[in-house]
Amino acid sequence: MIHPLAVVLLVLTGALAVFGIVTTVLGKPAARPHVLAVGVVEALLVAQALIGVARVFSGTRPEETSTFLIYLLVSVTVLPLGLQFARAEPTRWGGAVIAVAAIAIGVAVLRLLSLWGSAGG
């Protein structure tokens, strides 16, 4: 885990959640801007996950390695799934689905940070 990247991810997931809520309030369905925003966050999540896996397999391991790896997997799968649900719902509520997924990912990133803290890295 790279702490500054995790902080950036927390900020971006918060911004994505706000974006989803604002578009829901404005009555707009999930569209291309949502896809682009999720894509940016997802790219950074994948980078963080690859770094985390590489560090685990190179010997730096948190006490709860399996839990850490599961959270990494969850962190890269929830947003694409949320986006798929949002795009399948062509009403204003698509943004809310993305907001909920973004909040869930923010929580997962916080949990990853706490788990990684036990690895001393």
C-alpha positions in Angstrom: 0.0 0.0 0.0 1.1 3.5 -0.8 -0.3 5.9 1.8 -0.4 9.0 -0.4 -2.2 7.0 -3.1 -4.7 5.8 -0.6 -5.4 9.3 0.6 -5.9 10.4 -3.1 -8.3 7.5 -3.4 -10.3 8.6 -0.3 -10.6 12.1 -1.7 -11.6 10.8 -5.2 -14.2 8.3 -3.8 -15.7 11.2 -1.7 -15.8 13.4 -4.8 -17.4 10.6 -6.8 -20.0 10.1 -4.1 -20.8 13.8 -4.1 -21.0 13.8 -7.9 -23.4 10.9 -7.9 -25.6 12.6 -5.3 -25.6 15.9 -7.2 -26.7 14.3 -10.4 -29.4 12.3 -8.6 -30.7 15.5 -7.1 -30.6 17.2 -10.5 -32.6 14.2 -11.9 -29.9 13.2 -14.5 -29.2 9.5 -15.2 -25.7 8.0 -15.1 -24.0 9.0 -18.4 -20.5 9.4 -19.9 -19.2 11.7 -17.2 -20.0 9.0 -14.6 -18.2 6.4 -16.7 -15.1 8.6 -17.0 -15.1 9.4 -13.3 -15.5 5.8 -12.3 -12.7 4.9 -14.8 -10.2 7.2 -13.2 -10.9 6.0 -9.7 -10.9 2.4 -10.9 -7.5 2.8 -12.6 -6.0 4.1 -9.3 -7.7 1.3 -7.4 -6.2 -1.3 -9.7 -2.7 0.3 -9.3 -3.1 0.3 -5.6 -4.2 -3.4 -5.6 -1.3 -4.4 -7.8 1.1 -2.7 -5.5 -0.5 -4.3 -2.5 -0.4 -7.8 -4.0 3.2 -7.3 -5.1 4.3 -6.2 -1.6 2.4 -9.1 0.0 4.1 -11.6 -2.3 7.5 -10.0 -1.8 7.4 -10.6 1.9 5.8 -7.5 3.5 2.6 -9.0 5.0 -0.1 -7.7 7.3 -1.2 -9.9 10.2 -4.5 -10.6 8.4 -3.1 -11.3 5.0 -6.1 -13.1 3.6 -8.5 -10.4 4.8 -6.2 -7.8 3.2 -6.2 -9.6 -0.1 -10.0 -10.0 0.0 -10.4 -6.2 0.6 -8.1 -5.6 -2.4 -10.3 -7.8 -4.5 -13.4 -6.0 -3.3 -11.9 -2.6 -3.9 -11.4 -3.3 -7.6 -14.8 -5.0 -8.2 -17.4 -2.9 -6.5 -17.2 0.3 -8.6 -17.5 -1.5 -12.0 -20.4 -3.5 -10.7 -22.0 -0.3 -9.3 -21.5 1.4 -12.7 -23.2 -1.5 -14.5 -26.2 -1.3 -12.2 -26.3 2.5 -12.6 -26.2 2.3 -16.4 -28.9 -0.4 -16.3 -31.1 2.0 -14.4 -31.8 4.8 -16.9 -33.4 7.0 -14.3 -32.1 9.6 -11.9 -31.2 6.9 -9.4 -28.1 5.7 -11.3 -26.0 8.5 -9.7 -27.2 7.3 -6.2 -26.0 3.8 -7.0 -22.6 5.1 -8.0 -22.5 7.3 -4.8 -23.2 4.2 -2.6 -20.5 2.2 -4.4 -18.0 5.1 -4.0 -18.8 5.3 -0.3 -18.3 1.5 0.1 -14.9 1.8 -1.7 -13.9 4.6 0.6 -14.6 2.4 3.6 -12.7 -0.5 2.0 -9.6 1.8 1.4 -9.7 2.9 5.1 -9.9 -0.7 6.1 -7.0 -1.6 3.8 -4.9 1.2 5.4 -5.7 -0.1 8.9 -4.8 -3.7 7.9 -1.6 -2.6 6.2 -0.6 -0.6 9.2 0.1 -3.9 11.0 2.6 -4.8 8.3 4.8 -1.8 9.2 4.7 -0.4 5.7 
